[in-house]
Amino acid sequence: MAEQTHRERARDTSKQVYTIALQATAALVVLLVFAGLAYLVSIDRIDGSALLLYAGVLLGFILSAAWRRR
C-alpha cells in the first residue's frame, strides 16, 4: 500500500470535515423546523397532524439513508 503524501491526507481530511459540517448544519435545520412546528402545535396555531407528518417524513429519510449505507 502506497503511503499518502501530505497533500493527499490534507485533501481527504478537508473532505471529511466538509461532510461532517454539512451533516451538522442539516441536522440543526431539521431540529429547528421540528422545534418550530412543536411550538406552533403547543400554542394551537396548527394541528398536530402536521408535526406527525413531518416526523414520519424524517423517519423515512433516516431509514432510507441508513439502508443505503449498508
C-alpha positions as CSV (number, residue, x, y, z in Angstrom):
1,M,0.0,0.0,0.0
2,A,1.5,3.3,-1.1
3,E,2.0,6.0,1.6
4,Q,-0.1,9.1,1.1
5,T,1.5,12.4,0.6
6,H,0.9,15.3,3.0
7,R,-1.3,17.0,0.3
8,E,-3.5,13.9,-0.2
9,R,-4.0,13.5,3.5
10,A,-4.9,17.2,3.8
11,R,-7.4,16.9,0.9
12,D,-9.0,13.7,2.5
13,T,-9.3,15.4,5.8
14,S,-10.8,18.5,4.4
15,K,-13.4,16.4,2.6
16,Q,-14.3,14.7,5.9
17,V,-14.6,18.0,7.7
18,Y,-16.8,19.4,5.0
19,T,-19.0,16.4,5.0
20,I,-19.4,16.5,8.8
21,A,-20.1,20.2,8.8
22,L,-22.7,19.8,6.1
23,Q,-24.4,17.0,8.1
24,A,-24.3,19.0,11.3
25,T,-25.9,22.0,9.5
26,A,-28.6,19.9,8.0
27,A,-29.3,18.3,11.4
28,L,-29.6,21.7,13.0
29,V,-32.0,23.0,10.4
30,V,-34.2,19.9,10.8
31,L,-34.1,20.3,14.6
32,L,-35.1,23.9,14.4
33,V,-38.0,23.2,12.0
34,F,-39.2,20.4,14.2
35,A,-39.0,22.6,17.3
36,G,-40.9,25.4,15.5
37,L,-43.6,23.0,14.5
38,A,-43.8,21.7,18.0
39,Y,-44.2,25.3,19.3
40,L,-46.9,26.1,16.8
41,V,-48.8,22.9,17.8
42,S,-48.4,23.8,21.5
43,I,-50.0,27.3,21.0
44,D,-52.7,25.8,18.8
45,R,-51.8,27.6,15.7
46,I,-51.6,24.4,13.6
47,D,-53.0,20.9,14.1
48,G,-50.7,18.2,15.5
49,S,-51.1,16.2,12.2
50,A,-48.5,18.4,10.6
51,L,-46.0,17.6,13.2
52,L,-46.8,13.9,12.9
53,L,-46.4,14.1,9.1
54,Y,-43.1,15.9,9.4
55,A,-41.8,13.2,11.9
56,G,-42.9,10.5,9.6
57,V,-41.0,12.1,6.7
58,L,-37.9,12.5,8.8
59,L,-38.1,8.9,10.0
60,G,-38.5,7.7,6.4
61,F,-35.5,9.7,5.3
62,I,-33.3,8.5,8.1
63,L,-34.2,4.9,7.5
64,S,-33.6,5.3,3.8
65,A,-30.2,6.8,4.4
66,A,-29.3,4.1,6.9
67,W,-30.4,1.4,4.4
68,R,-28.2,2.9,1.6
69,R,-25.1,2.8,3.9
70,R,-25.5,-0.9,4.4
